[in-house]
Amino acid sequence: MGPDGSRTPTAMPSFDDADAALVGLGRTFVALVQPSTRIVRTLPSCTEIVGLPPAKLVGRPLAGLLPEGEPRRRFRATIDRVARSGERARLEHDLMWAGGRRRCLAHLTPVVVAGERLVHVSCTDVSHLSVARGIFEGQAALLGTLFAHVDEAVAGLSASGTVLALSDRAATILGVPREEALGRPFDRLLGCAPTLPDETAATVEIERRGPAGTTERLRLRFRRLSVGDDRVFAVGIEPLLPETESYERLVHLARTDPLTGVRNRSDVIAEMSRWIATTPDRPFYVAYVDLDGFKTVNDRFGHAAGDAVLQQVGHALRASVRKQDAVGRIGGDEFVVALRDVSDPEVAVQLARRLAHAVEGLGRKDETAAIRASVGVARYPDDGRTVEALLDRADAAMYAAKRDGGGKVVVTWTEPVPPLRSLP
């Protein structure tokens, strides 16, 4: 830091004299100025550009060639900042050109000449670009206004994730004025970084710190669009409000057995019905699981202990099945496991054995209170083309296992499977 609190310039170009520091290209007004904008040296080409020769410009403030008021104040402040910080800057402004006013782009470069801090100023006429940009900005402003008043919460993003357009509703959800959001990275506005999708469309849910400081969840629906050779994204922003979350929770509760956490009777039946309706030619298996010794737990230790056992069973069955299978509680101590995408009967038997093994020994460690499982397995479509018929056949096989002493797996298409203790 300098003694005046400014940043000490680093890697600043240094010259022995002012002439060596002047470089001009084309119709460009080039000058060396002090932090006060007083011109120290300028190129001879300035005569045809601003109508004044170097002799009449040196010693005058360059800011005097700008319109009065805010343009001059902003120019002076920028020149002073460049000289103090040692950092380059660009500034667009009007300049009193020979014969009238022209729109210029000034490139400001800090330099040191004979030990003095100066600023190299190069002002290029960009009037023709300004006109074209004005037309473009007018069209963009019109589109932006139309976009802003869309009823939905939507945003338009560049391929890199910069916000190109934003509706007022989206700005409200994000908690930022629309004008401030334009040109900023979308992930900065969200406070997290969702990955822009490679595919045509994608939906993601995020959790973020909302404008009020509370945690909120948003659902983002990305759609990739092509505009010429460019790729852009349209993003729908949907807040997952407490009402939505409550609805989803109610749906979950309506489908779930509240004690064990597995599907309830109606949902597991509905799932198997969907399998039959959507893939009627694809076989699957239904394992009917009933606990042996459960009544002893309830009688000796109470219903609270029985509920705890049922919770253990529900957890064990869920942990023993594959992702595509469905576990449901039919009622009491009876469960159903629908085994999808199984074509080999031997695989179905092995999966049924796994279920029985998972349940065996649950409950209290007291030998008289430990439980086992009797499992009956039916096959679709051989044992029926409706869920009711399959459950009846699996239930009958399960009772055959119980009559044979329990703790067994019985299938509808072969002799009873040997007791679990004799399985490999």
Rosetta blueprint (number, residue, H / E / L):
1 M L
2 G L
3 P L
4 D L
5 G L
6 S L
7 R L
8 T L
9 P L
10 T L
11 A L
12 M L
13 P L
14 S E
15 F E
16 D L
17 D L
18 A H
19 D H
20 A H
21 A H
22 L L
23 V L
24 G L
25 L L
26 G L
27 R L
28 T E
29 F E
30 V E
31 A E
32 L E
33 V E
34 Q L
35 P L
36 S L
37 T L
38 R E
39 I E
40 V E
41 R E
42 T E
43 L L
44 P L
45 S L
46 C H
47 T H
48 E H
49 I H
50 V H
51 G L
52 L L
53 P L
54 P H
55 A H
56 K H
57 L H
58 V L
59 G L
60 R L
61 P E
62 L H
63 A H
64 G H
65 L H
66 L L
67 P L
68 E L
69 G L
70 E H
71 P H
72 R H
73 R H
74 R H
75 F H
76 R H
77 A H
78 T H
79 I H
80 D H
81 R H
82 V H
83 A H
84 R H
85 S H
86 G L
87 E L
88 R L
89 A E
90 R E
91 L E
92 E E
93 H E
94 D E
95 L E
96 M E
97 W E
98 A L
99 G L
100 G E
101 R E
102 R E
103 R E
104 C E
105 L E
106 A E
107 H E
108 L E
109 T E
110 P E
111 V E
112 V E
113 V E
114 A L
115 G L
116 E E
117 R E
118 L E
119 V E
120 H E
121 V E
122 S E
123 C E
124 T E
125 D E
126 V L
127 S H
128 H H
129 L H
130 S H
131 V H
132 A H
133 R H
134 G H
135 I H
136 F H
137 E H
138 G H
139 Q H
140 A H
141 A H
142 L H
143 L H
144 G H
145 T H
146 L H
147 F H
148 A H
149 H L
150 V L
151 D L
152 E L
153 A L
154 V E
155 A E
156 G E
157 L E
158 S L
159 A L
160 S L
161 G L
162 T E
163 V E
164 L E
165 A E
166 L E
167 S L
168 D H
169 R H
170 A H
171 A H
172 T H
173 I H
174 L H
175 G L
176 V L
177 P L
178 R H
179 E H
180 E H
181 A H
182 L L
183 G L
184 R L
185 P E
186 F H
187 D H
188 R H
189 L H
190 L H
191 G L
192 C L
193 A L
194 P L
195 T L
196 L L
197 P L
198 D L
199 E L
200 T L
201 A E
202 A E
203 T E
204 V E
205 E E
206 I E
207 E E
208 R E
209 R E
210 G L
211 P L
212 A L
213 G L
214 T L
215 T E
216 E E
217 R E
218 L E
219 R E
220 L E
221 R E
222 F E
223 R E
224 R E
225 L E
226 S E
227 V E
228 G L
229 D L
230 D E
231 R E
232 V E
233 F E
234 A E
235 V E
236 G E
237 I E
238 E E
239 P E
240 L L
241 L L
242 P H
243 E H
244 T H
245 E H
246 S H
247 Y H
248 E H
249 R H
250 L H
251 V H
252 H H
253 L H
254 A H
255 R H
256 T E
257 D L
258 P L
259 L L
260 T L
261 G L
262 V L
263 R E
264 N L
265 R H
266 S H
267 D H
268 V H
269 I H
270 A H
271 E H
272 M H
273 S H
274 R H
275 W H
276 I H
277 A H
278 T H
279 T L
280 P L
281 D L
282 R L
283 P L
284 F E
285 Y E
286 V E
287 A E
288 Y E
289 V E
290 D E
291 L E
292 D E
293 G L
294 F H
295 K H
296 T H
297 V H
298 N H
299 D H
300 R H
301 F H
302 G L
303 H H
304 A H
305 A H
306 G H
307 D H
308 A H
309 V H
310 L H
311 Q H
312 Q H
313 V H
314 G H
315 H H
316 A H
317 L H
318 R H
319 A H
320 S H
321 V L
322 R L
323 K L
324 Q L
325 D L
326 A E
327 V E
328 G E
329 R E
330 I E
331 G E
332 G L
333 D L
334 E E
335 F E
336 V E
337 V E
338 A E
339 L E
340 R L
341 D L
342 V L
343 S L
344 D L
345 P H
346 E H
347 V H
348 A H
349 V H
350 Q H
351 L H
352 A H
353 R H
354 R H
355 L H
356 A H
357 H H
358 A H
359 V H
360 E L
361 G L
362 L L
363 G E
364 R L
365 K L
366 D L
367 E H
368 T H
369 A H
370 A E
371 I L
372 R E
373 A E
374 S E
375 V E
376 G E
377 V E
378 A E
379 R E
380 Y E
381 P L
382 D L
383 D L
384 G L
385 R L
386 T L
387 V H
388 E H
389 A H
390 L H
391 L H
392 D H
393 R H
394 A H
395 D H
396 A H
397 A H
398 M H
399 Y H
400 A H
401 A H
402 K H
403 R H
404 D L
405 G L
406 G L
407 G L
408 K L
409 V E
410 V E
411 V E
412 T L
413 W L
414 T L
415 E L
416 P L
417 V L
418 P L
419 P L
420 L H
421 R H
422 S H
423 L L
424 P L
